[in-house]
Structure formats: structure tokens, C-alpha cells
């Protein structure tokens, strides 16, 4: 099954009506999973405006949530160490999201391609009209 892991910037842009999700994905497919890391849930809720709460909760509750397991944490630590040795400082939260995408074999949707050099399968720009 095709899995899409959605980063917080994409969800925030959708909620604030800047760029809708379908601009990246086209029509949603019933044979795909759409989800986010537990890290993304925290990021979105921490930046939520009071008036956005109902729509935010509805959107987040409609996604599959991928927890930060020990396996995800270990993979994130490996990514952070490897990138650090090559001179690239990547935030731990981005390493946790990347590790989730890699372990779930998911396509990552993000506007922040530079935060995820370790994820080869990602969509970083809208490809459908909106």
C-alpha cells in the first residue's frame, strides 16, 4: 500500500488555505495511507491558532499517526550522527520524521527539502492546479 507521510508545513499551509493538500497529491486515493509522525502532531498543535482548532483536530484525526518507537528513535539517531559527521546539522525532530518515512517506506510531503536530504522519496512542490 502506498503511504504518504505529511510534514507539518504542508498541513499548516492546508489549514491556513495557502496550498491545499490536493495540490500535492491530486485526488486522494482510497488505496493509499495518509499519515503523519507524532512529532508533526505536536508541531501542528503547538502553532495552532484558537480559531483553527476545530479544523485542525478534524484534519489530524483523519490521518494515520505513526508513533516514535524505539526503532524510529534509533534510526533517527543514526541519521543525525551520519549527517553530523558529514558537516550537516539536521534537527532531531526532522531526523525522527525522516526515520519514520524511511521505516514506513513512505513518500514524504514537505516544503522543506533541505531538512530531509536523507529521504529520497519526497514531494516538495505542488504538481496539481489549485
C-alpha positions as CSV (number, residue, x, y, z in Angstrom):
1,X,0.0,0.0,0.0
2,X,1.3,3.5,-0.9
3,X,1.9,5.6,2.2
4,X,2.3,9.4,2.3
5,X,3.9,10.9,5.4
6,X,2.8,14.6,5.6
7,X,5.1,17.2,7.2
8,X,3.8,20.0,9.5
9,X,4.4,22.7,6.9
10,X,2.1,21.0,4.4
11,X,-0.6,20.6,7.0
12,X,-0.3,24.2,8.2
13,X,-0.5,25.5,4.6
14,X,-3.6,23.4,4.0
15,X,-5.3,24.6,7.2
16,X,-4.5,28.2,6.5
17,X,-5.8,27.8,2.9
18,X,-2.4,28.7,1.4
19,X,-1.8,25.5,-0.5
20,X,-4.4,22.6,-0.3
21,X,-3.3,19.0,0.1
22,X,-4.7,18.1,-3.3
23,X,-2.2,20.4,-5.0
24,X,0.5,17.9,-4.0
25,X,-1.5,14.7,-4.3
26,X,-4.2,15.2,-6.8
27,X,-7.3,13.3,-5.9
28,X,-6.9,11.2,-2.7
29,X,-6.6,7.5,-3.4
30,X,-8.5,5.0,-1.3
31,X,-5.7,2.5,-1.7
32,X,-3.2,4.8,0.0
33,X,-2.5,5.7,3.6
34,X,-2.1,9.3,4.6
35,X,-0.4,10.0,7.9
36,X,2.0,12.0,10.0
37,X,4.5,11.4,12.7
38,X,3.6,12.0,16.3
39,X,6.2,14.8,16.1
40,X,4.2,16.5,13.4
41,X,1.1,16.3,15.5
42,X,3.0,18.2,18.3
43,X,4.3,20.7,15.8
44,X,0.9,21.5,14.3
45,X,-0.9,21.7,17.6
46,X,1.8,23.9,19.1
47,X,1.4,26.5,16.4
48,X,-2.4,26.3,16.1
49,X,-4.4,29.5,16.4
50,X,-7.5,29.3,18.5
51,X,-9.8,29.8,15.6
52,X,-8.1,26.9,13.8
53,X,-8.7,24.3,16.5
54,X,-11.8,22.6,15.0
55,X,-10.4,22.2,11.5
56,X,-7.0,21.2,12.9
57,X,-8.5,18.5,15.1
58,X,-10.6,17.2,12.2
59,X,-7.6,17.1,9.8
60,X,-5.2,15.5,12.4
61,X,-7.8,12.9,13.5
62,X,-8.3,11.9,9.9
63,X,-4.7,10.9,9.4
64,X,-2.8,7.7,10.4
65,X,-0.5,8.6,13.3
66,X,3.0,7.0,13.3
67,X,4.5,6.8,16.8
68,X,8.1,7.5,17.8
69,X,9.1,3.9,18.6
70,X,12.5,2.7,19.7
71,X,13.2,1.6,16.2
72,X,12.3,5.1,14.9
73,X,14.5,6.7,17.6
74,X,17.4,4.5,16.8
75,X,17.1,5.2,13.0
76,X,16.9,9.0,13.7
77,X,20.0,8.9,15.9
78,X,21.8,7.0,13.1
79,X,20.7,9.6,10.6
80,X,21.7,12.5,12.9
81,X,25.2,11.0,13.6
82,X,25.8,10.3,9.9
83,X,24.8,13.7,8.7
84,X,26.7,15.4,11.6
85,X,29.9,13.6,10.6
86,X,29.5,15.0,7.0
87,X,29.1,18.5,8.3
88,X,25.3,18.7,8.0
89,X,23.4,19.7,11.1
90,X,19.8,18.5,10.9
91,X,17.4,19.0,13.8
92,X,16.4,15.9,15.8
93,X,12.7,16.4,15.1
94,X,13.4,16.3,11.4
95,X,15.6,13.2,11.8
96,X,12.6,11.5,13.7
97,X,10.2,12.4,10.8
98,X,12.8,11.2,8.2
99,X,13.3,7.9,10.1
100,X,9.5,7.4,10.2
101,X,9.3,7.9,6.4
102,X,12.2,5.6,5.7
103,X,11.0,2.8,8.0
104,X,7.4,3.0,6.7
105,X,8.7,3.2,3.1
106,X,6.6,6.4,2.8
107,X,6.7,9.3,0.4
108,X,7.3,12.4,2.4
109,X,5.4,15.5,1.6
110,X,7.3,18.6,2.7
111,X,8.2,22.1,1.5
112,X,11.4,21.8,3.5
113,X,13.5,19.6,1.2
114,X,16.7,20.8,2.8
115,X,15.6,19.4,6.2
116,X,15.3,15.9,4.6
117,X,18.4,15.2,2.4
118,X,18.3,11.6,3.8
119,X,14.8,10.8,2.4
120,X,15.0,10.0,-1.4
121,X,11.2,9.6,-1.9
122,X,9.6,13.0,-1.3
123,X,7.3,15.5,-2.9
124,X,8.4,19.1,-2.3
125,X,6.3,21.2,-4.7
126,X,2.7,21.3,-5.8
127,X,2.1,19.5,-9.1
128,X,-1.6,19.8,-9.5
129,X,-3.6,23.0,-10.0
130,X,-5.3,24.7,-7.0
